[in-house]
Amino acid sequence: MDDRTDEPETYNHWTIVNIVFHHLAGQGLHPVLGETGNPGQAAADLLRALGIEPAPEGDRQVSENVKQRLAELREAAFGSA
């Protein structure tokens, strides 16, 4: 945590995952994340396991969740198109 603020420090999870994966590959390992779909949640979980809170800014999964919720609200308010 930064001494200048009470806010926890956050990182773009793809940057950290990229570093971790390159390190593992350099050790001869072949990491796989999100084999069955979008790896965003798995990447965020990996960061949390490392004690890092991923930032939602720029997170495609957050954006997709917002789009889905807005579509549900439009459907509820106006019916199907």
Buried (B, 14 or more C-beta within 10 A) or exposed (E): EEEEEEEEEEBBBBEBBEEBBEEEEEEEEEEEBEEEEEBBBBBBBBBEEEEBEBBBEEBEBBEEEEEEEEEEEEEEEEEEE
